Amino acid sequence: MKAASFGYSRARSTAHALELLVEHPEGRLIAGGQSLGPMLNLRLARPATLVDIRACPELRRYEETPDAVVYGAGITHAEIEDGTVPDPSPGWLRRAARNIAYRAIRNRGTIGGSIAHADPAADWPVVLAALDAEVWIEGPDGARAESLVSFYRGPFATSLGEGEILTAVRVPRPSPTARFGYSKLAAKSGEFAQALAVVVEDRDHATHRTVVGAIERPPLVIESETPFSPDLADARALIAARLPAGAGGPVHAAALARAVRDARAVPGSDSPGGHAGSGPSSRLPSPASDGAGPDRESPIPGHRAGSAIAVAEPAGSGSGSGSGSIRTTIRLTVNGQRFEAEVAPRTHLADFLRERLHLTGTHLGCEHGVCGACTVLIDGIPARSCIAFAAACDGAQVRTIEGFADDALMNALRGAFTRRHALQCGYCTPGMLVSAWDIARRAPDADESRIRDELAGNLCRCTGYRGIVEAVADVLADPARPAPAAFSGARRMPAAARMVRPAPDLREAPSPPPRSDPSGRLRSEPGGVADASAITWRTEVSASPETLWATLRDVPRMVAALPGAELAGPAEARPLRLRLVTAIGPMRASFAGEADVSFDDDARSGRIGGRAHDPASRSTSEGRVRFRVTGTPAGGSELDLAIHYRIRGPLAQFSRGPVVDAVIEQLLARFAENLAAAAAGEAISQAPPPGGVRLLLAGLGSVLRRWFTR
């Protein structure tokens, strides 16, 4: 899929970015785009305008003081990993950075973008919360500083207000005797964490803190007066005492116990490679060259190198080139040749290279940054061209696989690939070779384990990887291997600068949303919808059973009580037609669906079976809900729900199960409030669920069911 059309503005400074957000209130910020890019491609996010802040110089600064290091929001994960900017700890941040996604993602992804995106499975929110970091924010009302812990309000939800920008993060220095433990459990290297735990024990500061992440809520921060126990049973009890039932499982307890053991095993030291628990690592060399230069032969027949080539929009260009009337002019250097072209803002670099320059060696696979087939060099470092917009590459130097024709190191790798039978269908090979070239340049001493970790972001469906790994190892082991040529481009590195700390934010954080007793919310057995997720929910309503049932029986009032839902047809129609607008962070979706509803007045119970479809993201869902109203001794009511749902399509890739559960929990809480208000004859609030999670995202299909189920 390709991104929907949007406008594009490039900010020259933070102040300019704030002005652009005023001009485009529906606009979204983009820096590295490594999280937002896939959502745009899958049309889960459809902003009217993107405001590109990658070139803002204030966001590329850092400051080192005796008690902290301040990172500008535009500093990349790779720059922290490589030691390009100082680490306030004994290498702990570098260690965490190495475990974020893949190198090509780390090269463009930014620390500020990761924090502001607020993915519950992200590394930085957990690591930085453990180190008591704070974020600096600028907006229409001035600048403020806020604790990172209070900054997070829910999955993909933060305290950022309208028109505000996260500009920096301040990380305090731990004491020399502090210990750090880190454990990330994932299906494979580079994937979303299934569980994440960080432990910081600092006796000099009387601090014993652990933070548990990937619980699909804000990171769970646990403070203790005594050191944490490495025992698994103790870790389970610690988490169970602080989270609702079902919010944290054995895998999170295992991560916590491992993090505690890691802190005890490696006091005050770093851990290398991509794995927790190993010994210290040395500073990695700074990025070197991509070998592209202005004197290379033009890749376009009939043109001489040295002069810019104007590239016209091809007649009848399709969605790959980006349709729509909005155009922006870009100038970039590709394989040593300078080009100038007008492109639609939604045009990806990969599409520009393939369709406008006919450099088809760059392959397109997943188109959301996972498979690595589209990997090219942008300003000398590997990047995913399928989630890098051509407009955002204005002024960059790009090198595709065609640009390595005369590169001695690449030719050595090609020869090794041939000898080791490291390719079959060849679709992954261009991206694999570009990544392998970067490994040989950046990590020439890599062993087999390191090579495998570095190549984890390049998928191959044919070879089983052994031949590829052996080919790279052969080149690294050759003492006569060619050295990469010097990079002729000027990558703008982070700059040391004085950064003024804003006043702390003294506003009181909103109270958490109402929630039923955790014992009343459980995982139920599968049923109703094959291979579906299941949730049960019980909540109390002050109205009498008769009044609550009458409210549920009144379909228009019931639908009105669900935030974001509205009838799309007559209330008497069966199946009932519904429309639901949802949002989760940057993701927006509009679902249309039908629901079969039945009521049993004698038992005050009912069933709903629903189906929903979002044509923009091509996501579908289906589900079944059972609901029942019973009385309480105090004269009130209890509403019991059993929800089974299944989501398919692009949205399912982002709506990890526990996120859906957390979203449903908040929506149900708001729904219960609205039902109580409706039963009392009061106005129904249409405000989004607390914490900004007005996202049904995950519930998309389940939305319908549960919506109805209320």
C-alpha positions as CSV (number, residue, x, y, z in Angstrom):
1,M,0.0,0.0,0.0
2,K,0.9,3.6,-0.4
3,A,0.3,6.5,1.9
4,A,-2.8,8.7,1.3
5,S,-2.2,12.1,-0.1
6,F,-1.0,14.8,2.4
7,G,0.5,18.2,2.4
8,Y,4.1,18.7,3.3
9,S,6.0,21.5,5.0
10,R,9.7,21.5,6.1
11,A,10.4,23.4,9.3
12,R,13.6,25.5,9.4
13,S,13.7,25.7,13.2
14,T,11.6,24.8,16.2
15,A,10.0,28.2,16.2
16,H,9.1,27.7,12.5
17,A,7.7,24.3,13.3
18,L,5.4,25.8,16.0
19,E,4.2,28.3,13.4
20,L,3.4,25.5,10.9
21,L,1.4,23.6,13.5
22,V,-0.7,26.7,14.1
23,E,-1.2,27.0,10.3
24,H,-2.0,23.3,10.1
25,P,-3.8,22.2,13.3
26,E,-4.5,18.8,11.8
27,G,-0.8,18.3,10.9
28,R,1.5,15.8,12.4
29,L,5.2,16.1,13.1
30,I,7.7,13.7,11.4
31,A,11.4,13.4,12.0
32,G,12.8,10.0,11.3
33,G,9.5,8.6,10.3
34,Q,10.4,5.0,11.3
35,S,7.2,4.5,13.3
36,L,4.9,6.9,11.5
37,G,6.0,5.8,8.0
38,P,4.6,2.3,8.2
39,M,1.3,3.7,9.6
40,L,1.1,6.1,6.7
41,N,1.8,3.3,4.2
42,L,-0.9,1.1,5.7
43,R,-3.2,4.1,5.9
44,L,-3.7,3.7,9.6
45,A,-2.6,7.3,9.8
46,R,-3.9,9.9,7.3
47,P,-2.8,13.4,8.4
48,A,-3.7,16.3,6.3
49,T,-0.2,17.7,6.5
50,L,3.2,16.5,7.6
51,V,5.5,19.0,9.3
52,D,9.1,17.7,8.8
53,I,11.3,18.8,11.7
54,R,14.3,16.7,10.7
55,A,16.3,19.8,9.6
56,C,15.6,21.9,12.8
57,P,19.1,22.6,14.1
58,E,17.9,23.0,17.7
59,L,16.8,19.4,17.7
60,R,20.3,18.2,16.7
61,R,22.1,19.6,19.8
62,Y,23.3,18.0,23.0
63,E,24.7,19.3,26.2
64,E,26.9,17.5,28.7
65,T,26.9,18.8,32.3
66,P,28.3,17.4,35.5
67,D,25.0,16.0,36.6
68,A,23.2,15.1,33.3
69,V,23.3,14.9,29.5
70,V,20.6,16.6,27.5
71,Y,19.8,15.1,24.0
72,G,18.0,17.1,21.4
73,A,14.9,15.2,20.2
74,G,16.4,14.8,16.7
75,I,19.4,12.7,17.8
76,T,19.2,9.2,16.3
77,H,19.4,5.9,18.1
78,A,22.5,5.0,16.0
79,E,24.3,8.2,17.2
80,I,23.7,7.1,20.8
81,E,24.7,3.6,19.9
82,D,27.9,4.7,18.3
83,G,29.0,7.1,21.0
84,T,28.7,10.1,18.7
85,V,27.0,11.8,21.6
86,P,28.0,11.4,25.3
87,D,26.3,8.7,27.4
88,P,25.6,9.9,31.0
89,S,25.9,6.3,32.2
90,P,28.7,3.8,31.9
91,G,27.4,2.7,28.5
92,W,23.8,1.8,29.5
93,L,22.1,4.0,26.9
94,R,24.4,2.7,24.2
95,R,23.4,-0.8,25.2
96,A,19.7,0.0,25.0
97,A,20.1,1.7,21.7
98,R,21.7,-1.4,20.1
99,N,18.5,-3.4,21.0
100,I,16.1,-1.1,19.2
101,A,14.8,-2.5,15.9
102,Y,17.4,-2.8,13.2
103,R,20.4,-0.8,12.3
104,A,18.7,0.8,9.2
105,I,15.8,1.9,11.5
106,R,18.2,3.2,14.2
107,N,20.0,5.2,11.6
108,R,17.0,7.4,11.0
109,G,14.8,6.9,14.1
110,T,15.1,9.6,16.7
111,I,15.0,9.5,20.5
112,G,12.4,12.3,20.6
113,G,10.2,10.5,18.1
114,S,10.3,7.3,20.0
115,I,9.4,9.0,23.3
116,A,6.6,11.1,21.7
117,H,5.2,8.1,19.8
118,A,4.7,6.3,23.2
119,D,4.5,2.8,21.9
120,P,4.1,0.6,25.0
121,A,6.7,-1.9,23.6
122,A,9.4,0.8,22.9
123,D,12.7,0.7,24.7
124,W,13.4,4.4,25.5
125,P,10.3,5.0,27.6
126,V,11.3,2.1,29.9
127,V,15.0,2.8,30.0
128,L,14.7,6.5,30.5
129,A,12.0,6.3,33.1
130,A,14.3,4.0,35.1
131,L,17.0,6.7,34.9
132,D,14.5,9.4,36.1
133,A,14.7,11.3,32.8
134,E,12.6,14.4,32.0
135,V,11.3,15.7,28.7
136,W,11.5,19.3,27.5
137,I,8.5,20.6,25.6
138,E,7.8,23.8,23.7
139,G,4.4,25.0,22.6
140,P,2.2,28.1,22.1
141,D,2.2,28.8,25.8
142,G,6.0,28.5,26.2
143,A,8.4,25.9,27.3
144,R,8.1,23.4,30.2
145,A,9.9,20.4,31.6
146,E,8.0,17.3,32.7
147,S,9.0,14.0,34.3
148,L,9.0,11.2,31.7
149,V,6.9,9.1,34.0
150,S,4.1,11.6,34.2
151,F,4.5,12.3,30.4
152,Y,2.9,9.0,29.5
153,R,-0.9,8.8,29.9
154,G,-1.7,5.5,28.1
155,P,-0.7,3.4,25.1
156,F,0.3,5.8,22.3
157,A,-0.9,8.7,24.5
158,T,1.1,11.5,26.2
159,S,0.6,14.8,27.8
160,L,1.6,16.7,24.7
161,G,-1.0,19.3,24.0
162,E,-2.2,20.8,20.7
163,G,0.7,22.5,18.9
164,E,3.4,21.3,21.3
165,I,6.7,19.8,20.3
166,L,9.0,17.5,22.4
167,T,12.4,19.2,21.9
168,A,14.8,17.4,24.3
169,V,15.2,14.8,27.0
170,R,17.4,15.3,30.0
171,V,19.0,12.1,31.5
172,P,20.6,12.4,34.9
173,R,24.0,10.8,35.7
174,P,23.9,7.8,38.0
175,S,26.4,7.6,40.8
176,P,29.6,5.6,40.2
177,T,28.4,2.7,42.2
178,A,25.0,2.4,40.5
179,R,24.0,-0.9,38.9
180,F,21.9,-1.4,35.8
181,G,20.0,-4.4,34.6
182,Y,18.2,-4.8,31.3
183,S,16.1,-7.6,29.9
184,K,14.2,-7.5,26.6
185,L,12.2,-10.6,25.5
186,A,11.1,-10.7,21.9
187,A,10.4,-13.3,19.2
188,K,13.6,-12.4,17.5
189,S,16.2,-9.6,17.4
190,G,14.7,-6.3,16.3
191,E,11.1,-7.2,16.9
192,F,8.6,-5.6,19.3
193,A,9.3,-6.5,22.9
194,Q,6.9,-9.0,24.4
195,A,8.3,-8.0,27.8
196,L,10.9,-5.4,28.9
197,A,12.3,-4.7,32.3
198,V,15.0,-2.3,33.5
199,V,16.4,-2.2,37.0
200,V,18.5,0.7,38.5
201,E,20.0,0.3,42.0
202,D,21.9,3.3,43.2
203,R,23.0,3.0,46.8
204,D,24.6,6.5,46.9
205,H,21.2,8.0,45.9
206,A,19.2,5.5,48.0
207,T,17.4,4.4,44.8
208,H,16.0,1.0,44.0
209,R,13.8,1.4,40.9
210,T,12.5,-1.0,38.3
211,V,10.4,-0.2,35.3
212,V,8.4,-2.8,33.4
213,G,7.3,-2.2,29.8
214,A,5.4,-3.8,27.0
215,I,2.4,-4.1,29.3
216,E,0.3,-2.0,26.9
217,R,0.0,0.8,29.5
218,P,2.4,3.5,30.6
219,P,5.6,1.9,31.9
220,L,5.1,0.4,35.3
221,V,7.5,2.1,37.8
222,I,8.2,0.4,41.0
223,E,10.2,2.0,43.8
224,S,11.6,0.1,46.7
225,E,13.5,0.8,49.9
226,T,15.4,-2.4,49.5
227,P,17.1,-4.2,46.6
228,F,14.9,-6.3,44.4
229,S,14.8,-10.0,44.5
230,P,16.0,-12.0,41.5
231,D,13.6,-14.8,42.3
232,L,10.9,-15.4,39.7
233,A,8.1,-15.9,42.2
234,D,8.9,-12.6,43.9
235,A,8.9,-10.9,40.5
236,R,5.5,-12.3,39.8
237,A,4.1,-11.1,43.1
238,L,5.6,-7.7,42.6
239,I,3.9,-7.2,39.3
240,A,0.6,-8.8,40.3
241,A,0.3,-6.4,43.2
242,R,0.5,-3.4,41.0
243,L,-1.4,-4.3,37.8
244,P,-5.0,-5.4,37.0
245,A,-5.5,-9.0,36.3
246,G,-4.3,-10.0,32.9
247,A,-2.2,-6.8,32.4
248,G,1.2,-8.5,33.2
249,G,2.0,-12.1,32.7
250,P,4.8,-14.6,33.5
251,V,6.9,-13.3,30.6
252,H,7.0,-9.9,32.3
253,A,8.0,-11.4,35.6
254,A,10.7,-13.4,33.8
255,A,12.0,-10.2,32.3
256,L,12.1,-8.5,35.7
257,A,13.9,-11.4,37.4
258,R,16.5,-11.4,34.6
259,A,17.0,-7.7,34.8
260,V,17.7,-8.0,38.5
261,R,20.2,-10.8,38.0
262,D,21.8,-8.7,35.2
263,A,22.2,-5.8,37.5
264,R,23.9,-8.0,40.1
265,A,26.2,-9.7,37.6
266,V,27.5,-6.6,35.8
267,P,27.8,-3.7,38.3
268,G,28.2,-0.3,36.7
269,S,29.2,-1.6,33.3
270,D,28.0,-1.9,29.7
271,S,26.9,-4.9,27.8
272,P,27.9,-5.3,24.2
273,G,26.3,-6.7,21.1
274,G,22.6,-6.9,20.9
275,H,22.2,-9.1,23.9
276,A,21.8,-8.4,27.6
277,G,24.2,-9.8,30.1
278,S,27.5,-9.9,28.2
279,G,30.7,-7.9,28.9
280,P,31.7,-4.3,28.0
281,S,31.9,-3.1,24.4
282,S,34.3,-0.7,22.7
283,R,33.2,2.4,21.0
284,L,32.1,1.7,17.4
285,P,33.8,3.7,14.6
286,S,31.9,6.7,13.3
287,P,30.1,6.1,10.0
288,A,32.5,6.3,7.1
289,S,31.8,6.5,3.5
290,D,29.3,5.5,0.9
291,G,31.8,6.2,-1.9
292,A,29.4,8.3,-3.9
293,G,30.9,11.4,-5.5
294,P,30.0,14.0,-8.0
295,D,32.5,12.8,-10.6
296,R,31.1,9.3,-10.9
297,E,29.5,8.3,-14.2
298,S,25.9,9.2,-14.5
299,P,23.5,6.3,-14.0
300,I,21.2,7.7,-16.6
301,P,22.2,7.0,-20.2
302,G,22.7,10.1,-22.4
303,H,23.6,12.4,-19.5
304,R,27.0,13.6,-18.3
305,A,27.9,13.7,-14.7
306,G,28.4,17.0,-13.0
307,S,25.2,18.8,-14.0
308,A,21.8,18.4,-12.4
309,I,19.3,16.4,-14.3
310,A,15.7,17.6,-14.3
311,V,13.4,14.6,-13.9
312,A,9.9,15.0,-15.3
313,E,6.8,13.3,-13.9
314,P,6.1,10.3,-16.2
315,A,2.8,10.5,-18.0
316,G,0.0,8.4,-16.4
317,S,2.1,7.8,-13.3
318,G,0.3,5.7,-10.7
319,S,0.1,5.7,-7.0
320,G,3.7,4.7,-6.7
321,S,4.8,8.1,-7.9
322,G,2.2,9.8,-5.8
323,S,-1.0,11.2,-7.3
324,G,-2.7,14.5,-6.3
325,S,-2.1,18.1,-7.1
326,I,0.4,18.9,-4.3
327,R,4.0,18.9,-5.4
328,T,7.3,19.8,-3.8
329,T,10.6,20.3,-5.4
330,I,13.6,18.1,-4.3
331,R,17.2,18.2,-5.2
332,L,19.3,15.2,-4.4
333,T,22.4,13.3,-5.5
334,V,21.9,9.7,-6.6
335,N,24.9,7.5,-7.3
336,G,27.0,10.7,-7.8
337,Q,24.5,12.4,-10.2
338,R,22.5,15.4,-9.1
339,F,18.8,15.4,-9.8
340,E,16.0,17.9,-9.5
341,A,12.4,16.9,-9.6
342,E,8.9,17.7,-8.4
343,V,7.3,15.0,-6.4
344,A,4.1,14.4,-4.5
345,P,4.9,14.5,-0.7
346,R,3.6,11.0,-0.3
347,T,6.1,9.6,-2.9
348,H,8.6,7.3,-1.2
349,L,12.2,7.4,-2.1
350,A,12.0,3.8,-3.3
351,D,9.2,4.7,-5.8
352,F,11.2,7.8,-7.0
353,L,14.3,5.7,-7.6
354,R,12.4,2.9,-9.4
355,E,9.8,4.8,-11.4
356,R,11.4,8.2,-12.0
357,L,15.1,7.2,-12.3
358,H,14.5,3.6,-13.4
359,L,17.0,2.3,-10.8
360,T,15.1,-1.0,-10.3
361,G,17.8,-2.7,-8.3
362,T,16.1,-1.3,-5.2
363,H,13.3,-3.8,-4.5
364,L,10.1,-3.3,-2.7
365,G,8.7,-5.9,-0.4
366,C,6.7,-5.2,2.7
367,E,6.6,-1.4,2.3
368,H,6.6,-0.8,6.0
369,G,10.3,-1.1,6.9
370,V,10.5,-4.7,8.0
371,C,11.9,-6.8,5.2
372,G,14.9,-4.8,4.2
373,A,14.6,-5.4,0.4
374,C,14.6,-1.6,-0.2
375,T,17.7,-0.8,1.8
376,V,19.9,1.9,0.3
377,L,22.4,4.4,1.6
378,I,21.2,7.8,2.5
379,D,24.0,10.2,3.4
380,G,26.3,7.2,3.7
381,I,24.2,5.0,6.1
382,P,21.7,2.3,5.4
383,A,18.0,3.3,5.5
384,R,14.7,1.9,4.4
385,S,13.7,3.7,1.2
386,C,10.1,2.4,1.4
387,I,9.4,4.6,4.5
388,A,11.6,7.5,3.6
389,F,9.7,10.1,1.7
390,A,11.5,11.6,-1.2
391,A,10.6,15.1,-0.1
392,A,12.3,14.4,3.3
393,C,15.5,13.4,1.4
394,D,15.9,16.8,-0.2
395,G,19.6,17.6,-0.3
396,A,20.6,14.1,0.6
397,Q,23.1,11.8,-1.1
398,V,21.6,8.4,-2.0
399,R,23.5,5.3,-3.2
400,T,21.6,2.4,-4.6
401,I,23.0,-1.1,-5.5
402,E,23.7,0.2,-9.0
403,G,26.1,2.8,-7.5
404,F,28.4,0.1,-6.2
405,A,29.5,-1.1,-9.6
406,D,33.1,0.0,-9.2
407,D,33.3,-0.5,-5.4
408,A,36.0,-3.0,-4.5
409,L,34.5,-3.9,-1.1
410,M,31.1,-4.6,-2.7
411,N,32.7,-6.7,-5.4
412,A,34.4,-8.8,-2.8
413,L,31.0,-9.3,-1.1
414,R,29.4,-10.2,-4.4
415,G,32.1,-12.8,-5.1
416,A,31.6,-14.3,-1.6
417,F,27.9,-14.5,-2.1
418,T,28.4,-16.4,-5.3
419,R,30.9,-18.8,-3.7
420,R,28.7,-19.5,-0.7
421,H,25.5,-19.8,-2.7
422,A,24.1,-16.9,-0.7
423,L,21.2,-16.2,-3.0
424,Q,18.4,-18.0,-4.7
425,C,15.5,-15.9,-6.0
426,G,17.6,-12.8,-5.5
427,Y,14.8,-10.5,-4.3
428,C,16.4,-9.8,-1.0
429,T,20.0,-9.6,-2.4
430,P,20.4,-5.9,-3.2
431,G,19.3,-4.9,0.3
432,M,21.3,-7.7,1.9
433,L,24.4,-6.6,0.1
434,V,24.0,-3.0,1.1
435,S,23.6,-4.1,4.7
436,A,26.6,-6.5,4.5
437,W,28.7,-3.6,3.0
438,D,27.8,-1.5,6.0
439,I,28.8,-4.3,8.4
440,A,32.2,-4.7,6.7
441,R,32.8,-1.0,7.0
442,R,31.4,-0.4,10.5
443,A,32.0,-3.6,12.3
444,P,35.0,-5.3,10.6
445,D,35.7,-7.5,13.7
446,A,32.1,-8.9,13.9
447,D,31.8,-12.6,14.7
448,E,29.0,-14.8,13.4
449,S,26.6,-13.8,16.2
450,R,27.1,-10.1,15.5
451,I,26.7,-10.7,11.8
452,R,23.4,-12.4,12.4
453,D,22.2,-9.6,14.6
454,E,23.2,-7.0,12.1
455,L,21.4,-8.8,9.3
456,A,18.3,-9.5,11.3
457,G,16.5,-6.6,9.6
458,N,17.0,-8.2,6.1
459,L,14.6,-11.1,5.5
460,C,15.4,-13.9,3.1
461,R,12.7,-16.6,2.2
462,C,15.1,-18.9,0.3
463,T,18.5,-19.5,1.7
464,G,18.1,-20.1,5.4
465,Y,20.7,-17.3,5.9
466,R,23.7,-19.6,6.5
467,G,25.3,-18.9,3.1
468,I,24.8,-15.2,3.6
469,V,26.4,-15.2,7.0
470,E,29.3,-17.3,5.8
471,A,29.8,-15.0,2.8
472,V,30.0,-11.9,5.0
473,A,32.3,-13.7,7.5
474,D,34.6,-14.7,4.6
475,V,35.1,-11.1,3.6
476,L,35.6,-9.9,7.2
477,A,38.2,-12.7,7.7
478,D,40.2,-11.7,4.6
479,P,43.1,-9.5,5.7
480,A,43.4,-8.2,2.1
481,R,39.8,-7.1,1.9
482,P,39.4,-3.7,0.2
483,A,38.7,-0.7,2.3
484,P,35.6,1.4,1.6
485,A,36.0,4.6,-0.2
486,A,35.7,7.9,1.7
487,F,32.2,9.4,1.8
488,S,32.2,12.7,-0.1
489,G,29.0,14.0,1.5
490,A,28.7,16.1,4.6
491,R,26.5,14.4,7.2
492,R,25.4,16.9,9.7
493,M,26.4,15.5,13.1
494,P,24.9,16.5,16.4
495,A,26.5,19.7,17.9
496,A,27.4,20.4,21.4
497,A,25.6,23.5,22.7
498,R,24.2,25.2,25.7
499,M,20.6,24.2,26.3
500,V,18.4,26.1,28.7
501,R,16.3,24.0,31.0
502,P,12.6,25.2,31.0
503,A,10.6,25.5,34.2
504,P,9.1,22.3,35.5
505,D,5.5,21.5,34.7
506,L,3.5,21.9,37.9
507,R,0.2,21.0,36.4
508,E,-1.5,18.1,38.2
509,A,-1.7,15.0,36.0
510,P,-5.2,13.7,35.4
511,S,-6.4,10.9,37.6
512,P,-6.5,7.5,36.0
513,P,-9.8,6.4,34.4
514,P,-12.3,4.6,36.6
515,R,-11.8,0.8,36.5
516,S,-13.7,-2.1,37.9
517,D,-12.2,-4.3,40.5
518,P,-9.3,-6.1,38.8
519,S,-10.7,-9.4,40.0
520,G,-13.8,-8.7,37.9
521,R,-11.8,-8.5,34.6
522,L,-10.3,-11.7,33.4
523,R,-9.3,-13.6,30.4
524,S,-12.1,-15.9,29.4
525,E,-11.9,-19.2,27.5
526,P,-11.9,-18.9,23.7
527,G,-15.3,-19.1,22.1
528,G,-17.8,-17.4,19.8
529,V,-15.3,-16.4,17.2
530,A,-12.6,-18.9,16.1
531,D,-9.1,-17.9,17.1
532,A,-10.4,-14.8,18.7
533,S,-9.2,-12.8,21.7
534,A,-11.6,-12.8,24.7
535,I,-12.3,-10.4,27.5
536,T,-14.8,-10.4,30.3
537,W,-15.8,-7.2,32.2
538,R,-18.0,-6.4,35.1
539,T,-18.8,-2.9,36.3
540,E,-21.3,-1.4,38.7
541,V,-23.8,1.3,37.7
542,S,-25.8,3.2,40.3
543,A,-29.1,3.0,38.3
544,S,-31.6,0.3,39.1
545,P,-31.6,-2.9,36.9
546,E,-34.9,-1.8,35.3
547,T,-33.6,1.6,34.4
548,L,-30.2,0.4,33.1
549,W,-31.9,-2.3,31.0
550,A,-34.3,0.2,29.6
551,T,-31.3,2.4,28.6
552,L,-29.6,-0.6,26.9
553,R,-32.8,-1.5,25.2
554,D,-33.0,2.1,23.7
555,V,-30.6,1.5,20.8
556,P,-30.0,5.2,20.0
557,R,-29.1,6.0,23.6
558,M,-26.9,2.9,23.9
559,V,-25.0,3.9,20.8
560,A,-24.7,7.5,21.9
561,A,-23.1,6.3,25.1
562,L,-20.2,4.8,23.2
563,P,-17.5,7.4,22.4
564,G,-17.0,7.8,18.6
565,A,-20.0,5.7,17.6
566,E,-23.1,6.7,15.7
567,L,-26.0,5.0,13.9
568,A,-25.7,4.8,10.1
569,G,-29.2,3.6,9.6
570,P,-32.6,3.3,11.3
571,A,-32.5,2.0,14.9
572,E,-35.1,-0.6,14.1
573,A,-33.2,-2.1,11.2
574,R,-31.7,-5.5,11.5
575,P,-28.8,-5.9,11.1
576,L,-28.1,-2.6,12.7
577,R,-25.7,-0.4,10.8
578,L,-23.0,1.5,12.6
579,R,-20.2,3.9,12.0
580,L,-17.3,4.3,14.4
581,V,-14.4,6.8,14.2
582,T,-11.4,5.9,16.3
583,A,-7.9,7.1,17.0
584,I,-4.8,5.8,18.7
585,G,-1.9,8.1,18.8
586,P,-1.2,8.9,15.1
587,M,-3.5,6.2,13.8
588,R,-7.0,7.2,12.6
589,A,-9.7,4.8,11.3
590,S,-13.3,5.0,10.3
591,F,-15.2,1.8,10.4
592,A,-18.5,0.9,8.9
593,G,-20.2,-2.3,10.0
594,E,-23.3,-4.2,10.8
595,A,-24.4,-5.9,14.0
596,D,-27.1,-8.5,14.7
597,V,-28.7,-7.7,18.1
598,S,-31.0,-9.8,20.2
599,F,-32.5,-9.0,23.6
600,D,-34.0,-11.3,26.3
601,D,-36.2,-9.0,28.4
602,D,-37.0,-11.7,31.0
603,A,-33.3,-12.4,31.7
604,R,-32.1,-8.9,31.0
605,S,-29.5,-10.2,28.7
606,G,-28.6,-10.0,25.1
607,R,-26.2,-10.9,22.3
608,I,-24.6,-9.0,19.6
609,G,-22.6,-10.3,16.6
610,G,-20.8,-7.7,14.6
611,R,-18.6,-7.1,11.5
612,A,-16.7,-4.0,10.6
613,H,-14.5,-2.8,7.8
614,D,-12.1,0.2,7.3
615,P,-11.7,0.5,3.5
616,A,-8.8,2.9,3.9
617,S,-6.5,0.5,5.8
618,R,-8.2,-2.6,4.4
619,S,-8.6,-3.9,7.9
620,T,-11.6,-6.0,9.0
621,S,-12.9,-7.4,12.3
622,E,-15.6,-9.5,13.6
623,G,-16.8,-10.4,17.1
624,R,-19.5,-11.5,19.4
625,V,-20.7,-10.0,22.7
626,R,-22.9,-11.3,25.5
627,F,-24.2,-8.9,28.1
628,R,-26.4,-9.2,31.2
629,V,-27.8,-6.8,33.8
630,T,-28.2,-7.9,37.4
631,G,-29.2,-6.1,40.6
632,T,-27.0,-5.4,43.6
633,P,-27.9,-5.5,47.3
634,A,-27.6,-1.7,47.4
635,G,-30.3,-1.3,44.7
636,G,-27.9,-0.6,41.9
637,S,-26.9,-2.7,38.9
638,E,-24.0,-4.8,37.6
639,L,-23.3,-5.0,33.9
640,D,-21.5,-8.2,32.8
641,L,-19.9,-8.4,29.4
642,A,-18.1,-11.3,27.6
643,I,-16.4,-10.1,24.4
644,H,-14.8,-12.2,21.7
645,Y,-13.1,-10.4,18.8
646,R,-10.7,-11.0,15.9
647,I,-8.9,-8.4,13.8
648,R,-7.4,-8.9,10.4
649,G,-5.4,-6.7,8.0
650,P,-2.8,-4.0,8.5
651,L,-4.4,-2.8,11.8
652,A,-3.7,-6.1,13.4
653,Q,0.0,-5.6,13.0
654,F,-0.1,-2.6,15.3
655,S,-3.0,-3.5,17.6
656,R,-1.0,-6.0,19.7
657,G,-3.5,-7.9,21.8
658,P,-2.8,-6.3,25.2
659,V,-3.1,-2.8,23.6
660,V,-6.6,-3.8,22.5
661,D,-7.4,-4.9,26.0
662,A,-6.2,-1.7,27.6
663,V,-8.1,0.4,25.1
664,I,-11.3,-1.6,25.7
665,E,-10.9,-1.2,29.4
666,Q,-10.8,2.6,29.1
667,L,-13.7,2.7,26.6
668,L,-15.8,0.4,28.8
669,A,-15.1,2.7,31.8
670,R,-16.3,5.7,29.8
671,F,-19.2,3.7,28.4
672,A,-20.3,2.8,32.0
673,E,-20.1,6.5,33.0
674,N,-22.3,7.5,30.0
675,L,-24.8,4.7,30.7
676,A,-25.2,5.9,34.3
677,A,-25.7,9.4,33.1
678,A,-28.2,8.3,30.4
679,A,-30.1,6.3,33.0
680,A,-30.2,9.3,35.3
681,G,-31.5,11.5,32.5
682,E,-28.2,13.5,32.3
683,A,-26.2,14.6,29.3
684,I,-23.8,12.0,27.8
685,S,-20.2,13.0,27.5
686,Q,-18.7,12.6,24.1
687,A,-15.1,13.3,25.3
688,P,-12.5,10.8,24.3
689,P,-11.6,8.1,26.8
690,P,-9.1,9.2,29.5
691,G,-5.4,9.3,28.7
692,G,-6.0,10.3,25.1
693,V,-6.9,6.8,24.2
694,R,-9.8,7.7,22.1
695,L,-8.4,5.1,20.0
696,L,-10.4,2.2,19.4
697,L,-7.8,1.2,17.1
698,A,-7.4,-2.1,18.3
699,G,-10.9,-2.7,19.0
700,L,-11.8,-1.7,15.6
701,G,-13.9,-4.7,14.8
702,S,-14.3,-5.6,18.3
703,V,-15.4,-2.1,18.6
704,L,-18.6,-2.9,17.0
705,R,-19.3,-5.8,19.1
706,R,-18.4,-4.3,22.4
707,W,-19.9,-1.1,21.5
708,F,-23.0,-2.8,21.0
709,T,-22.5,-5.0,23.9
710,R,-22.6,-2.1,26.2
